[in-house]
Amino acid sequence: MKTVFQQLSRLLHQPYPLYYLKDRALLLLVALFLFGFLFLYFFEPFVVYPPEHRINYVWICLIHALQPTLIAFIYFYFLEKLTSAYDQWTVGKEFLHISILLLLIGIGSFLIRDVIYHNPFNWSWGYFFEEIRNTFLIGFLILAIFVPLNYIRLLRQHVKEVRNLNFLQPPFPAGSPPSKVFIKTQLNIDDFDLIPEQLILARADGNYMELYVQQGANIQKIIKRMSLKKLEEQLRDFPFILKTHRAYLVNLRKVCNSKGNAQGYQLSLHGFEEVVPVSRSMIPNFKRQVEGL
C-alpha cells in the first residue's frame, strides 16, 4: 500500500504542461463545447424527463455545453493572470485546478435549472448536490483518461526528441579567439566585461542576475543587478547563448547531458550541479539552435 501511495505522490509531482494560456486555451474551449454538446445529445448520460423541459432538448444540450465553456474561459483568464510559475506546473496542480473548475461548473448548472426545467424543487439541496455530483462524474471520467495518457505521450515525445539532439560538437571552432563583451547593467558602477565562451549560464533571481563563469578549473559566481532580457539582448550575436526558460540563459556548448520530461527538456551543464529546464514553448527554437551549432 505504501508503494502505491509513493507512486501516486511521484505522479502528482511530475511536471505537466500548462495548456490554459492564450491560443491553446481557445482550442480547448472549442473542444470542450463541442464534446459537451455531442456527448449530452447522443448519449443522454443522465435521466431525461421531457415533461419538465421548458425548452427543446437540443437547446438544453447547447446551454449545458455553453455554460461550462464560459466558466472555463473566465477561470482560465484569471489563472493566466495570477499564475507565474508556468514551468513548475505539475500533474497534481492540474487535477487541483480542474477540480475547482468542475465545482464551479456544477454550481453553475444548478443556478440555471430554472431556465431549463419546470420543477418546484429546482432550488433544493438535493438538486444542488446532484448537479455537482454529475459534473464531477463526467469531468473525472475524462480526466482519468486524458491526463495520464497525455502525460505519457508528452514524456515519450520529449524523451525521444532529446535523444536525437547532438551536443557533441567541439567546444569552439579551432583557432577562434575568445570574444569579450562589455555588459551594461542597471548601475554603471556594476558594468563588467564578459567572455561569452566562458559563460556557463545566467539565472534570474528577482531583480538580480546570477552568472556562472568558467575561470580555468574553477567556477565563479557573479551577481549583478539586471534583467535576463537585458543580458540576452547584449549577447544576441552569440548563437550558442540561448534562453531556455523564463529564468535561464544557457551556453549550449556547456551542456553535458540532457533528458526529457512531460514539461520539456532538462539539461545538465559542466560546472553546474542543478538541472536547467527547457520550457515546452521554447523547445522549437532550442532544437534549431542546437542543430545549427
N, C-alpha and C positions, 0 to 999 in steps of 0.2 A: 504493500500500500504506500509506503514511504517513497519507493521508487516512482510510483505513478505520480505522486504529488511533485516530486522533484522534476520529472519530465514535463509536467504541466507548467510548473514555475518557469522552467527554461524556455518553453514555448511562448509563454506570455511576455517574457523579457526579450524575445528575439526582435531584431529590427524589422520594421514593416513600413512600406511607403505610405505617405500621407497623400491620398488622392483628391481630397476635397478642396482643391485650390484652382482658381482661375478656370481655364477652358476644360480641364479634366472634370471639374465639378459639374459643368453644364452637361457634358456627355452622360455622367452618372445620373443626373436628374431626369434627363430624357429617357434613359433606360429604365429608371425607377417608375416613371409614369406609365410607359408602355407595358412593362412587365406587370405592374399592379392592375392595370385595366384588363389586360388579356387573361390574367390569372383569375380575377374575380368573375369575369364574364363567362369564361368557358368551363371553369371548374366549380364555381359556386361552393367555396370551401366551408361556408357556414350556412346555417338554416336560413332559407329564403321563404318568407311568408308574404306573398303578393297582396293580400287584403290590407296589410299595414302600410304598403308603399304609397307615398304621396305623389311620386313621380315614376316614370318608366324605369325599368331595371337597368337599361343602358346608361341613363343619366346617373343612376345611383353608383354604378361602377366607375363612371367618369369622375364623380365627386370624390369617391373613396380613393381613387388613384391620384387626383389632383391635390387633395388635402395633404397627404404625406409629402408630396413633392414640394409644395410651398413651404411646409415646416422645415424640410430638409434644406431648402435653399436659404432660408433665414438662419438656420443653425450653422450651416457651412460658412455663410458670410461672416458671422461673428467668430466662428472658430478660426478662420484665417486671420482676422484682425487681432485676436487675443493669443494666438499660438505663435511662438517664436522658435521653439525647438523642433523644427520640422524633421531634422535628421536624427532626433532622438525618439521618434515615433516608434512604438512597439506594437506587437500583437495584442498585448493587454490593454493598451490605450485605445486601440481600435475597437475592441469589444466594449470597453467602458463608455466611450462616446456614442457608439451605436446603440447601446442600452439606454442611454439618456435620450437619444433621438427617438427610439421606439416608445419610450414612456410618453414623450410629448405628442407623438402621433396618436397613441392610444387615447390620451386626454382629448386631443382634437377630434377624434372620431366620436367620442362621447358627446362633445359640445354641439356637433352638427346633427345629432339624431333627430331633433325636432324638425329639421329641414327635410329629412328623408322619410321618417317613419311616423305614422299616426298611432301613437301608443301612449296611454296615460301614465305609464311607468318609465318614460324615457329618462327622467331625471332621478331615477333611483340609484342607490349604491350598487345594486346588483348589476345593472347595465354598465355602470362606471367601471367596475372591475372586469366585466365581461369584455368590454372593448379593449381594455389594456391587455387582458389575457390573450385575446385573439391576435392583437398586433404583435405581441412577443412570440406567439406560436409561429406565425408566418415569418417574422423577422429572423428569429433564431434558426429556423429551418434553412433559410437562405444563407445566413452567416456561417452556420456549422458546415456548410458545403463550400461556400465561396472563399472564406478567409484562409482556411488551411490549404486548399488547392491553389489559391493564388500565391500564397507564401511559398509553397513548394515550387511552383512554376518560376517565380522570380529568383528563388535561390538557385535552382538548376541553371537558369539562363545566365545569371551573373557568374556562377562558378565556371561554366563553360566558356563564357566570353573572356574572363580574366586569364584563363589558361592559354588563350591564343595571343595574349599581349607579349611583346618581346621587350624585356628590359636588359637584354644582354649586350647592348651596344657598348663600344669603348667609351669610357667616361667623357672624353672630349677629343675632337679631331687632333691628330698628332701635329705638333709644331705650332698650334694656335696659342698665342699668349693670352693670359687671363685679362679680362676687361675690368676696369674699375669704374664704378658708377657713383656719382655724388648724390646721396639720398637726402631730400629735404623733408623735414618733419614739421610738426606744428609749432615747434620752438626753434628759432635759428641756432641757438646755442647747442641744440641737440642734433643738428645735422651731422651726417657721417659719410664716410666712403665705404662702399661695399663691393667686393668681388663676387658677382653672381655665381660663378662656378663653385665658390666655397660655401654658398648658402645651402643648408640642408632643408630648412623650412622656416616659414614665418607663421605665427599663430596669433590671432586676435584675442585679446583678453580685456574686455571692457574698452576703456579709452586708450589702452596701451597695446603695444605690439611686442611679442617675444620672437626674437630671431635666433636661430641656432646655426652657428657658422663653424665650418671646419678650419681649425688652426693647427696645421701639422697633424699630430696624432691626437690632439685634444679637440673638444667641442666647446665653443664659447657661446654662452647665452647672453644676448644683448636685449635690453628692454628700452623701447623708445615710445614716445607719445605720438602716435599717428594711427591712421586707419589702414585697414588691409587694402581698401580700394586705392588709396594714395600710393602705397608701396607697389601695388600691381601695375598702376599706370607708369611708374618710373622704371619698371622692369619689363615693359611690353616688348622691347627689342630682343628679348632672350626667350625663344620659344620653349626652352626646357624648363622655364619657371612658369608654373601653371596653378591657377586657383582650382582646387578640387572640392571645396566646401566653403560655405559662407565664412568660416573662421580660419581656413588654412590656405597657404600659398606654398607649393611644394616644388623642389628641384627634382625633376623626373630622373635625372642622372644618378640620384642618390637612392633610388628605390632598389631594395634588395629582395623583396618578396611581396606577393600580392595574393589576395583571396577575395572571393565574392560572398555576399550575403543577400538577403531579400531587399535590403535597402540600397545596395550598390556594391562598391568595392571597398576593400580595406588594404592599405599599403603599409609595409614596413620599410623604414629608411635606415641607412647606415648612420650610426651615432645617435639615433633617437629611439627610446625604448617603447613609446606608445605607438599604437597603430593609428594611421591617419585615414579618415573616411574620404571616399569619393562619392559625393551625393548622386542620387539616381538622375537628377536633372542635368548633371554635369558630365555624365558618362559619355555621351556622343562626342563632345569636344575633347574630353580626356583621351579617348581612343584615337581621335585624329592626330592629336599632338604626339602621342606615343609612337604611332606608326610613321610620323613624319620626322622623327629624330634621326 
